[in-house]
């Protein structure tokens, strides 16, 4: 629990730096996951997986852009 508290304090102190890195990292990770999913075809299962990938990535980026509390974003 101490590791979590220290990481959260660091995140809150450097919120804008970590938010910028999170947006870039999340966007790159999401696009790589989408590319990997689509490389295996376009069946309904892949489309459901793609929808989940987009939903998760967009929700993380939206929470950062909406400037929700640092605890929620972390």
C-alpha positions in Angstrom: 0.0 0.0 0.0 2.9 2.3 0.6 4.1 1.9 -3.0 0.6 2.8 -4.2 0.5 5.9 -2.0 4.0 7.1 -3.1 3.1 6.6 -6.8 -0.2 8.4 -6.3 1.5 11.4 -4.6 4.1 11.5 -7.4 1.3 11.4 -10.0 -0.6 14.2 -8.3 2.5 16.4 -8.0 3.5 15.9 -11.6 -0.1 15.6 -13.0 0.4 17.4 -16.3 3.6 15.6 -17.2 2.2 12.2 -16.4 -1.1 13.1 -18.2 0.8 14.0 -21.3 2.7 10.7 -21.2 -0.4 8.7 -20.5 -2.2 10.2 -23.5 0.7 9.5 -25.8 1.2 6.0 -24.4 -2.5 5.1 -24.4 -3.0 6.2 -28.0 0.0 4.2 -29.2 -1.0 1.1 -27.2 -4.6 1.4 -28.5 -3.6 1.8 -32.1 -1.2 -1.2 -31.9 -3.9 -3.3 -30.3 -6.4 -2.3 -33.0 -3.9 -3.1 -35.7 -3.2 -6.5 -34.2 -6.9 -7.2 -33.9 -7.7 -6.2 -37.5 -4.7 -8.2 -38.8 -6.6 -11.4 -37.9 -9.6 -10.6 -40.0 -12.9 -8.7 -39.8 -15.3 -11.2 -38.3 -17.9 -10.1 -35.7 -15.6 -11.3 -32.9 -12.8 -9.0 -34.1 -15.2 -6.1 -34.4 -16.3 -6.6 -30.8 -12.7 -6.7 -29.7 -12.0 -3.6 -31.7 -15.0 -1.8 -30.1 -13.7 -2.7 -26.6 -10.2 -1.4 -27.4 -11.6 1.9 -28.7 -13.9 2.2 -25.7 -11.2 1.7 -23.2 -8.7 3.9 -24.9 -11.2 6.7 -25.4 -12.4 6.5 -21.8 -8.9 6.9 -20.4 -8.1 9.8 -22.8 -11.4 11.5 -22.0 -10.9 11.3 -18.3 -7.6 13.0 -18.7 -9.0 15.7 -21.0 -11.9 16.3 -18.7 -9.4 16.9 -15.9 -11.0 14.5 -13.5 -9.3 14.1 -10.1 -5.9 12.6 -10.2 -7.0 9.7 -8.0 -9.7 8.6 -10.5 -7.3 8.8 -13.5 -4.6 7.0 -11.6 
